[in-house]
């Protein structure tokens, strides 16, 4: 992990296309501005974790649906 100290108005460059600017520091919080191309997705970390969690649930649900469909298909074949 890279740890930097910045003052209000100073910036950090990430790669060629992303710039982070310190906008405000007060009462234990920091406001930052992020300049990046529109195709770069930017999330607060807690939101990103929720997205990953929902994607995992959805993928497990899809897999169980496939398993259930295969089971029903096998039962149908056994009856014939």
N, C-alpha and C positions, 0 to 999 in steps of 0.2 A: 504494500500500500504506500502510495506517495502522500505525504502530509505536507501541506503548504500553508503559509500564513499570508493573508492578503488583506488589504485595506479597502474601504468603500471606494468603488469606482475602478479598482484594479481588476484585471482579467486573467483567465487561465485558458490556454488553447489546448484542445484535445484533437489530435490529428490535424487534418487540413481544413475541416469543415465545421468544427464545433468550438464555440467560444462561450465560456462561463464568466459572467461579470458579477461581482459583489455589489449589491444595490443598497443594502441596509443591514445594520447590526444593532439589535436592541433586546434587552431582557432575555438573554440566553438563546435568541433565535437569529438566524441569518436569512435574509431574502437574497435570492440569486436570480439572475436572468440568464437564459440559455439561448444562444443563437445557433440554429442548426438547420440543415435542409429539411423540407417538409416530409421527406420519406424516412427520416430518422425518427424513430419512436422514442419518446421521452416520458417516463413514468416516475411517480414517487415510488420508492421501493416497496412500501406496504401494498400499493395497488398492483405492482408487478407480481408480488407474491400471490395475491388473490387471483390474478389472471392465470398464473401457472397452476394453482390449485384447481381452478375451474376447468382448465384444459385437461388436467389429469383425470378429474372426475368424468369429463365428457368422453375421454378416450377409453376409460374403463367401462363406461356405460355402453359405448358402441361395441366393445369387445364382447360384453356379456350378451348383447342383443344378437350378435353373430353366433355366439355359442348356442343361444336359445333357438335361433332359426335352424341351425344345423341339427340340433337335437330333434326338433319337430320334423324336419325333413327325413331323418333316419327313422323316426317312428312311422311316418307315412309309408316309407319304403318297406318296412317290416310288415305292415298290414297287407301290402299288395302281394 
